[in-house]
């Protein structure tokens, strides 16, 4: 079989499309013939060798998310069977050989039925983006029906699914995007208002939209750029959940005092087994009832993984970037 192998940490150039040994499932494991693999920013951090949460032994095959058909099951597995359509959400499970391959072995706990109405590419968009969105909204922010949530950077993989989930929960959703096409996606996902976060002073619109109160919850994808500004528009006793940050910033702690704000970090690697199970149960339920419809942006052949790693970090991404094994 063919897949991507990383033999040294570094830039995207270390992603090599090559022939790999076919992995065999052990006890409690499942082998999946991958039809699509999701690309996440976390994949690039792991590849660099500097990611504080996870540093795999070399060589390794990247990828935590994907979808395909069960090829073989190991002893003790009765939750799925060969031929089942499934999605894989393997982040945080030790037995994953990596989804950037034609075949992947994963722990059975990471394999879940893929509803018939969803494509394999959509299944590859579920894992990290949807679980992150669920944790941010409901486990960290404790979002309640009727509250207003601002999703800063709503056109990306996490943001679009957070928009869908918040809308389904009865919240008033305000999103931001940097392009008209991205704004259309955010609106279609359930946002009542969409701001252009490339425009100067775009956060001032939040005050007008909320009649001066500000949003109760802000989901922040780029805290190094926006955190201090977020606190100026947040409602009193509001919550900011930091989903992403790629640097440092000058920060005025008094702003948090004035708003009595809660600033909450999020890292999927810190989720307890119970929290991860709760997130996946909630995500799976909304996949079945149609409230959550994973949004795929672009697809690339698996051999173009290096290009995918460059693109997933670019501004203006829309939906999930997916690799397709040839």
Secondary structure, 3 states (H helix, E strand, C coil): CEEEEECCCCCHHHEEEEECCCCCCCCCEEEEEEEEEEECHHHHHHHHCCCCCCCCCCCECCCCEEEEEEEEECCCCCCCCCCCEEEEECCCCCCCCCCCECEEEEEHHHEEECCCCCCHHHHCCCHHHHHHHHHHHHHHCCCCCCCEEEEECCCCHHHHHHHHHHHHCCCEEEEEECCHHHHHHHHHCCCCEEEECCCCCCCHHHHHHCCCCCCCEEEECCHHHHHHHHHHHCCCCCEEEECCCCCCCCCCCHHHHHHCCEEEECCHHHCCHHHHHHHHHHHHHHHHHCCCCCCEEEEEEHHHHHHHHHHCCCCCCCCEEEEECC
